[in-house]
Amino acid sequence: MTAFFQTLGMSYEWAWFVATVCGILLIALPLMLAVAMIIYVDRKIWAAMALRRGPNVVGPFGLLQSFADGLKVFLQETIIPSAANKGLFLIAPVVTFTLALLSWAVIPFNSGAFVSNINIGLLYILAISSLGVYGTIMAGWASNSKYPFFSAMRASAQMISYEVSIGFILITVVLWAGTFNMNDIVWAQKGHVLGIINGFAANPLLFPMWVMFLISSLAETQRAPFDLAEAESELVAGYQTEYSSMAFAAYWLGEYANVLLMCALNATLFWGGWLPPLDIPVLYLVPGFIWFLIKVFGFFFVFSWIKATVPRYRYDQLMRLGWKVFLPVSLLFVVLVSGYLMATGHFQ
């Protein structure tokens, strides 16, 4: 894209700048639209699970319901509690929403279709996701209210706990792919199993890692059955209890952007990303981004299915699963995978 703008007479510096901005908009704007529509899809799936209709009035088939909800919160007054720390109270949702979008910079939608192809893409995602806890803690503390503060403490402990096991799970992927580059990780999955199946998830040593990563993704994004930070029977509505108007909507949108990100990571790291399921020439006639979107939507359906059917964990069960099950098992598989790769000469 930089070369295209240079042909229009721009210097290299200006061409690079304009091309980068265009690349960001090509990712951010469709993502914002996708977040709005995925909220509608989420509600429709829940309704179908409960034998209800779901949104079906605003627009054809209720497709404009998310935009109507967005207009409603946009027109509401932003109320700031009198005892709140006003600066942090207003910055917190901005931090959460911004960090939710930043991680998408290194997600490859197709071969060569990404904002940035940095060699440490996976480390970048881990760094950004670990910063996400700050938006939650800031909201709970700045509200100067007990329930949001309790929720923020729960959420921070939950996110930190499962990030530890996620780190070890991703080490196994990096060991097998031999790179932190997201684009190269996808290419490493081409014909990975039996020379015909694309994806690490079909590997017997990595399949348990994918199952743990999927469950950890639910905990990391605070989705049911791990939505302890928003347990309405205990904490009213969680760390965003005191928020209203667009500040509340920013948390809502940031949560769904993170859910989509985790769906994209499941597809990219374990299920071949934009690659078709099988390494068969005829399947490559379908554009790669179509395969990618199908996989992302498939994982989102699983997320919604789980939320509609699985009861909420107790907090002690949540922490036990993270520290006493996932952490030792992920450490064991790091040893098993690295030992297997050393024994087979993979590192030579």
TARA-V330180 format. One line per field, one symbol per residue. ss: DSSP state (H for helix, E for strand, C for the rest). phi: phi as a letter, one per 40 degrees, with the letter a starting at -180 (. if undefined). burial: + if it has 16 or more other C-alpha atoms within 10 Angstrom, else -. A space follows every 50 residues. Layout:
ss->???
phi->???
burial->???
This chain:
ss->CHHHHHCCCCCHHHHHHHHHHHHHHHHHHHHHHHHHHHHHHHHHHHHHHC CCCCCCCCCHHHCCHHHHHHHHHHHCCCCCCCCCCHHHHHHHHHHHHHHH HHHHHHCCCECCECCCCCCCHHHHHHHHHHHHHHHHHHHHHHCCCHHHHH HHHHHHHHHHHHHHHHHHHHHHHHHHHCCCCHHHHHHHCCCCECCCECCH HHCHHHHHHHHHHHHHHHHHCCCCCCCHHHCHHHHCCHHHCCCCHHHHHH HHHHHHHHHHHHHHHHHHHHCCCCCCCECCHHHHHCCHHHHHHHHHHHHH HHHHHHHHHCCCCCHHHHHHHHHHHHHHHHHHHHHHHHHHHHHCCCCC
phi->.cccccccgccccccccccccccccccccccccccccccccdcccdcccc fbcgdabcgcggccccccccccccccccbbdccccccccccdcccccccc cccccbcccacgbacabccbdccccccccccdcccccccccccfbccdcd cccdccccccccccccdcccccccdccgacccccccccccfcbfgbcchc cccdcbccccdccccccccccfcdcbcccbcccbbgagccdccafccccc cccccccccccccccdcccbbgfcccdbcbdcccccdcccdccccccccc ccdcdcccbbccccccccccccccbcccccccccccccccccccgccc
burial->-+--++--------++-+++--++--++--++--++++++++++++---- ---++------+++++---+--++---------++--+++-++++++-++ +-+++++++++-+++++---+++++---++-++-+++++++++++-++++ ++++++-++++++++++++++++++++-+++++++++++++++---++++ +++-++-+++-+++++++++++++++++++----+-++++++++++++++ +++++++++++++++++++++++++++++--------++-+++-+++-++ +-++++++---+-----++--+---++-+++-++--++----------
